[in-house]
């Protein structure tokens, strides 16, 4: 077994296929010198890895903005120029994987690892600021950022703003103290797909591996809101229904394995737990539309861990360990598997207060 060298980190990531460019969820295991990935069949990890990524001489790009609808990507390029795209379920998760993979790549270069930890710690400044809140303020017609028409290499762009205008706006609205902080914040807005680069200059800069150089504090670099006009929503009713359900604060998110209702097969889903209103939604991480494939109100739900000995009633297939069950107010039973006992406890403890 290849895993005996000491596991540094493991968990679900969504990987782009090499030949057919589709996206599949795989279980990744980070070792000192390689990243192994496994197929999950029927809620179980297959015994031998489906593939491996050798980390020696690998370069990592994070954030990677090559896929507009997948803002939480890490890109790895191996020594032999093979590209791997791996998607995480949250920004924190992505940054944590990127840091650990980079640490493994640079294991022989302690200076770089120290530098990385310093960068990661300097990010803490901004955690009390909600990006949604900043974007809402940016959209404000009287105090928000002024949108203008701009020219770039002969192309006309409507409703754009320059990099330096955004930096000025973030500082004057008290979201950042220094220009460096404002640039970091602007990079995060771009990372999370709230704003996007338009035109050659700003798009080129996103390829930089240095976070502080991805966003340009420059009056010739153009940016715009990722959703340029919010008015293009098609059917009012559908949107209202979704917006009220999806408007709660995200309390927890992560990949879990869920048993299907009809076919009783086990699939990896990205679960998002929201409070106020309390809902649990799940998404198909292989799809790009970012719409939930299911979800339910947590009001009046019962949540409990299932015994780890044997296969519990209601569970199909030989799926054992780390299972929990949610019964909704309408008596619908959801069977869910976490990847460890600790993760199961965290999910149950996060859900219980919201029921």
Secondary structure, 3 states (H helix, E strand, C coil): CHHHHCCCEEEEEEEECCCCCCEEEEEEEECCCEEEEECEECCEECCCCCEEEECCCCEEEEEECCCCCCCCEEEEECCCCCEEEEECCCHHHHHHHHHHHHHHHCCCCHHHHHHHHHHHHHHHHHCCCCHHHHHHHHHCCCCCCCCEEEEECCEEEEEEEEHHHHHHHHHHCCCCCCHHHHHHHHHHHHHCCCEEEECHHHHHHCCCCCHHHHCCCCCCCEEEECCCCCCCCCCHHHHHHHHHHCCCEEEEEEEEEEECCCCCCEEEEEEEEEECCCEEEEECCCCCCCCCCEEEECCCCEEEECCCCCCCCCCCCCCCCCEEEEECCCCCEEEEECCCHHHHHHHHHHHHCCC
